């Protein structure tokens, strides 16, 4: 039987997420898309064909509608902790370490909004 070791529970979200690898030169930033899977407060699995090396810092953009129906974008910084190259779906395990654009919301409320 699988023993859950995560600190925070996960939410299966299937939400499209834009992301980019942090570069020293802003003009050469790489932009990609993926699908958020198994997303929780501390991290998520991002299904994508564009894998980054372990230790890479990525910026993720989550878009959702707030209670007033306005589109909100939250930006998260995450580090690639592991990659899944040879099994389907291909993707990366990401650990969040910073959020921007939350305003007076917390990330858990935003995750719930994405699922509605």
GIUR-V14412 format. One record per pair of residues at least 12 apart in sequence whose ideal C-beta (glycine too) atoms are under 10 Angstrom apart, sorted by the first residue. I is the first residue (numbers start at 1). J is the second residue. D is the distance in whole Angstrom. If there is no record, write none. Layout:
i->[I,I]
j->[J,J]
d->[D,D]
This chain:
i->[6,6,6,6,6,7,7,7,7,8,8,8,8,8,9,9,9,9,10,10,10,10,10,10,10,10,10,10,11,11,11,11,11,11,11,11,11,11,11,11,12,12,12,12,12,12,12,13,13,13,13,13,13,13,13,13,13,13,14,14,14,14,14,14,14,14,15,15,15,15,15,15,15,15,15,15,15,15,16,16,16,16,16,16,16,17,17,17,17,17,17,17,17,17,17,17,17,17,17,17,17,17,17,17,18,18,18,18,18,18,18,18,18,18,18,19,19,19,19,19,19,19,19,19,19,19,19,19,19,19,19,19,20,20,20,20,20,20,20,20,21,21,21,21,21,21,21,21,22,22,22,22,22,22,23,29,30,30,30,31,31,31,32,32,32,32,32,32,32,33,33,33,33,33,34,34,34,34,34,34,34,34,34,34,34,34,34,35,35,35,35,36,36,36,36,36,36,37,37,38,38,39,39,39,39,39,39,39,40,40,40,40,41,41,41,41,41,42,42,42,42,42,42,43,43,43,43,43,43,43,43,43,44,44,44,44,44,44,44,44,44,44,44,45,45,45,45,45,45,45,46,46,46,46,46,46,46,46,46,46,46,47,47,47,47,47,47,48,48,48,48,48,49,49,49,50,50,50,51,51,51,51,51,51,51,52,52,52,52,52,53,53,53,54,54,54,54,54,54,54,55,55,55,56,56,56,56,56,56,57,57,57,57,57,57,57,58,58,58,58,58,58,58,59,59,59,59,59,59,60,60,60,60,60,60,60,60,61,61,61,61,61,61,62,62,62,62,62,62,62,62,62,62,63,64,64,64,64,64,64,64,65,65,65,66,66,66,66,66,67,67,67,72,72,72,72,72,72,73,73,74,74,74,74,74,74,74,74,74,74,74,75,75,75,75,75,76,76,76,76,76,76,76,76,76,76,77,77,77,77,77,77,77,78,78,78,78,78,78,78,78,79,79,79,79,79,79,80,80,80,80,81,81,81,82,82]
j->[38,40,41,42,43,40,41,42,43,40,41,42,43,108,40,41,42,108,37,38,39,40,41,42,43,44,45,111,36,37,38,39,40,41,44,108,111,112,114,115,36,37,38,39,40,45,115,35,36,37,38,39,40,44,62,111,114,115,35,36,37,38,39,47,114,115,34,35,36,37,39,44,62,63,64,111,114,115,33,34,35,36,61,62,63,32,33,34,35,36,37,39,44,46,47,48,58,60,61,62,63,76,94,114,31,32,33,34,59,60,61,62,63,73,75,31,32,33,34,36,46,48,50,52,58,59,60,61,76,78,92,94,32,50,52,57,58,59,60,61,50,52,53,56,57,58,59,80,52,56,57,58,59,77,57,59,50,52,58,50,59,61,46,48,49,50,51,52,58,46,48,49,50,61,46,47,48,49,50,51,58,60,89,90,91,92,94,47,48,89,91,60,62,91,94,111,114,89,91,91,93,62,94,96,107,111,114,115,96,107,108,111,96,106,107,108,111,78,94,95,96,97,107,76,78,79,81,93,94,95,96,97,60,62,76,78,91,92,93,94,95,96,111,82,84,89,91,92,93,94,58,60,78,80,83,89,90,91,92,93,94,84,88,89,90,91,92,83,89,90,91,92,89,90,91,90,91,92,80,83,84,85,90,91,92,79,80,83,92,94,80,83,92,79,80,81,82,83,92,93,79,80,81,78,79,80,83,92,94,77,78,79,80,94,97,98,76,77,78,79,80,92,94,75,76,77,78,98,100,74,75,76,77,78,94,96,99,73,74,75,76,100,101,74,75,76,99,101,107,110,111,113,114,114,110,111,112,113,114,115,116,113,114,116,103,105,109,110,113,105,109,113,101,102,103,105,110,113,100,101,99,100,101,102,103,105,107,110,111,113,114,98,99,100,101,102,94,96,97,98,99,100,101,102,107,110,94,95,96,97,98,99,100,92,93,94,95,96,97,98,99,92,93,94,95,96,97,92,93,94,95,93,94,95,94,95]
d->[10,7,9,7,8,9,8,6,10,5,4,5,8,9,6,8,10,10,9,5,7,4,9,9,9,8,9,10,9,10,8,5,6,9,9,9,6,8,8,6,9,7,6,8,10,10,9,9,5,7,8,5,9,8,9,7,6,6,6,7,7,10,9,9,9,9,10,7,5,9,7,9,7,9,8,9,5,8,6,8,6,8,10,9,8,9,7,6,7,5,10,9,8,6,9,9,10,5,7,6,9,9,10,10,7,7,6,8,9,7,4,9,8,9,10,8,6,7,6,10,7,8,8,9,5,6,5,7,9,8,9,9,7,10,10,10,7,5,9,9,9,5,9,6,7,6,8,9,10,8,4,7,7,8,10,9,8,9,10,9,10,10,9,6,8,4,10,9,9,10,7,10,8,10,4,6,3,8,7,10,10,9,10,10,7,8,10,4,8,8,8,8,8,10,9,9,8,7,7,10,9,9,9,10,10,6,8,9,9,10,9,8,8,9,6,6,8,10,10,6,6,9,10,10,7,9,7,7,5,4,6,9,8,10,9,8,9,9,8,6,9,8,9,9,8,8,5,7,6,7,8,8,9,9,10,10,10,5,5,8,6,9,9,4,7,4,9,10,9,7,6,7,9,6,9,9,10,9,8,5,8,6,7,7,6,10,5,8,6,9,7,8,10,9,5,7,6,7,9,9,7,6,9,9,7,5,10,9,10,6,7,6,8,10,9,10,9,8,5,8,7,8,7,6,7,6,8,9,9,9,7,5,8,6,7,8,10,6,8,6,8,10,9,5,8,7,9,9,9,7,8,9,7,9,6,9,10,5,5,9,8,7,9,8,9,8,10,9,7,10,10,8,7,9,8,8,8,8,9,6,6,7,4,6,9,8,7,6,10,10,10,9,7,4,6,9,9,5,8,7,5,8,9,10,8,10,10,10,7,6,4,8,8,9,10,4,6,5,7,8,10,10,10,7,5,9,6,5,7,6,8,5,7,5,9,10]
